[in-house]
């Protein structure tokens, strides 16, 4: 079972008219018998919105800014990691509060062992 995109897959959520829309990407359920690290990149060009990453046990808010304070011409991809304990998991990437005509992108989703020298799982994601 693999949980990465060998072809360089790229995911995004974009709201055209309604900032109250919520976008959810869910993985298939999977089991790890060792601790791991989930890593991914995210990009929010408008710097407004909310991104949560949830396991079936807990949620982590990765980005949460609902008011525009500055606009940067050099907005970059951000890198994020979170620990995954051994057990049964289903991961959810939840994007919300995106203003009309703004987007949030996610790329390079990978699940590593604790030392980050071997990928644990590499299977395609199923969206709901």
C-alpha positions as CSV (number, residue, x, y, z in Angstrom):
1,X,0.0,0.0,0.0
2,X,1.4,3.4,-1.0
3,X,0.3,6.9,0.0
4,X,2.3,9.2,-2.3
5,X,2.1,10.3,-5.9
6,X,4.9,8.8,-8.0
7,X,3.7,10.9,-10.9
8,X,4.0,14.2,-9.1
9,X,0.3,14.6,-8.3
10,X,-0.9,18.0,-7.1
11,X,-4.2,18.9,-5.3
12,X,-5.9,22.2,-4.9
13,X,-9.2,23.7,-3.6
14,X,-10.6,26.9,-4.9
15,X,-13.7,28.8,-4.1
16,X,-15.4,30.7,-6.9
17,X,-18.3,32.3,-5.2
18,X,-18.7,31.1,-1.6
19,X,-16.2,31.5,1.2
20,X,-18.2,29.1,3.4
21,X,-17.4,26.1,1.2
22,X,-15.3,23.3,2.8
23,X,-13.1,21.0,0.8
24,X,-12.1,17.6,2.1
25,X,-9.5,15.2,0.8
26,X,-9.6,11.8,2.6
27,X,-7.1,8.9,2.4
28,X,-8.1,5.3,2.4
29,X,-7.8,3.7,5.9
30,X,-4.3,2.3,6.5
31,X,-2.3,0.6,9.3
32,X,1.2,1.5,10.5
33,X,3.0,-0.7,13.0
34,X,5.7,1.8,13.6
35,X,5.7,5.6,14.4
36,X,5.9,7.7,11.3
37,X,6.0,11.3,10.0
38,X,3.5,12.7,7.5
39,X,5.1,15.5,5.4
40,X,3.6,17.7,2.8
41,X,3.8,21.2,1.2
42,X,1.0,23.7,1.0
43,X,0.6,27.0,-0.8
44,X,-2.0,29.7,-0.1
45,X,-1.3,32.6,-2.6
46,X,-3.9,34.9,-1.1
47,X,-2.7,34.1,2.5
48,X,-6.3,33.8,3.6
49,X,-8.0,30.5,4.6
50,X,-7.8,27.6,6.9
51,X,-6.1,24.2,6.4
52,X,-6.6,21.4,8.9
53,X,-5.0,18.0,8.8
54,X,-6.9,15.4,10.8
55,X,-6.3,11.8,11.7
56,X,-9.2,9.6,13.0
57,X,-8.0,10.6,16.5
58,X,-7.0,14.3,16.4
59,X,-6.9,17.4,14.2
60,X,-4.0,19.9,13.7
61,X,-4.6,23.4,12.3
62,X,-1.8,24.0,9.9
63,X,-2.8,27.4,8.7
64,X,-5.5,29.7,9.9
65,X,-5.7,33.4,8.8
66,X,-9.1,34.8,8.1
67,X,-8.0,38.5,7.5
68,X,-5.6,39.7,5.0
69,X,-2.9,41.8,6.7
70,X,-0.2,41.9,4.0
71,X,0.1,40.8,0.4
72,X,3.5,39.4,-0.6
73,X,4.7,39.1,-4.2
74,X,7.0,36.3,-3.0
75,X,4.5,33.9,-1.4
76,X,6.3,30.5,-1.1
77,X,5.3,26.9,-0.6
78,X,5.3,26.0,3.1
79,X,6.5,22.6,4.4
80,X,4.7,20.8,7.3
81,X,5.3,17.6,9.2
82,X,3.3,15.8,11.8
83,X,3.9,12.7,13.8
84,X,1.8,9.6,13.2
85,X,1.6,6.9,15.9
86,X,1.3,3.2,15.2
87,X,-2.2,2.0,14.5
88,X,-5.2,2.3,12.1
89,X,-5.4,5.7,10.4
90,X,-7.5,7.7,8.0
91,X,-6.1,11.2,7.1
92,X,-8.2,14.2,6.1
93,X,-7.0,17.4,4.6
94,X,-9.7,20.1,5.2
95,X,-9.6,23.4,3.4
96,X,-12.1,26.1,4.4
97,X,-12.7,29.9,4.6
98,X,-11.1,30.5,1.1
99,X,-12.3,33.9,-0.2
100,X,-13.9,33.9,-3.7
101,X,-11.3,33.4,-6.4
102,X,-8.6,32.2,-4.0
103,X,-7.1,28.8,-3.7
104,X,-5.1,26.5,-1.4
105,X,-2.8,23.8,-2.9
106,X,-1.2,20.7,-1.4
107,X,1.7,18.7,-2.9
108,X,4.3,16.1,-2.0
109,X,2.2,14.2,0.5
110,X,4.4,11.4,2.0
111,X,4.4,9.2,5.0
112,X,7.9,8.3,6.3
113,X,9.4,6.2,9.0
114,X,10.7,8.2,12.1
115,X,14.1,8.6,10.5
116,X,12.7,9.9,7.2
117,X,14.8,7.4,5.2
118,X,12.0,5.1,4.0
119,X,8.5,5.8,2.9
120,X,6.0,3.7,4.9
121,X,2.9,3.8,2.6
122,X,2.4,5.0,-1.0
123,X,-1.2,4.6,-2.2
124,X,-3.4,6.9,-4.1
125,X,-5.7,9.2,-2.1
126,X,-9.5,8.9,-2.4
127,X,-11.4,12.1,-2.2
128,X,-14.8,12.5,-0.6
